[in-house]
Amino acid sequence: MLRNTAWTETFGGVARTASEDWGMVQSLRVFYLHGPEVEQALLAI
């Protein structure tokens, strides 16, 4: 889900994305063109 972020476009046009590494949790921050900034937290197992 972090390598291929095409799924984020399901919720609207994406301006940009940013990844953050928090150890066991990986965060994908999505900035939408005409909407909010959404952070998805993914647990690495």
C-alpha positions in Angstrom: 0.0 0.0 0.0 3.0 2.3 0.5 4.7 1.4 -2.7 1.7 1.8 -5.0 -0.5 4.7 -3.7 -2.9 4.6 -6.6 -5.7 3.5 -4.2 -5.6 7.0 -2.6 -7.2 8.4 -5.8 -10.4 6.5 -4.9 -11.2 9.4 -2.5 -10.4 12.3 -4.9 -7.6 13.9 -6.8 -4.3 13.8 -5.1 -2.0 16.8 -5.0 0.9 14.9 -3.3 1.7 12.3 -0.7 4.3 12.0 2.0 5.6 8.9 3.8 6.8 8.9 7.4 8.6 6.0 9.2 7.6 5.5 12.8 9.2 2.0 13.3 6.4 -0.6 13.3 3.9 2.0 12.0 4.3 3.6 8.6 2.3 6.7 7.8 1.1 7.9 4.5 -0.1 11.5 4.4 -2.3 12.4 1.5 -3.0 15.9 0.4 -6.1 16.1 -1.8 -6.6 18.7 -4.5 -10.0 20.1 -3.2 -10.2 18.7 0.2 -8.5 17.7 3.4 -5.2 16.3 4.3 -5.6 12.6 5.4 -3.1 10.5 7.3 -3.2 6.7 6.9 -1.3 4.8 9.6 -0.3 1.3 8.4 1.1 -1.3 10.8 4.1 -3.2 9.5 3.8 -6.9 10.5 
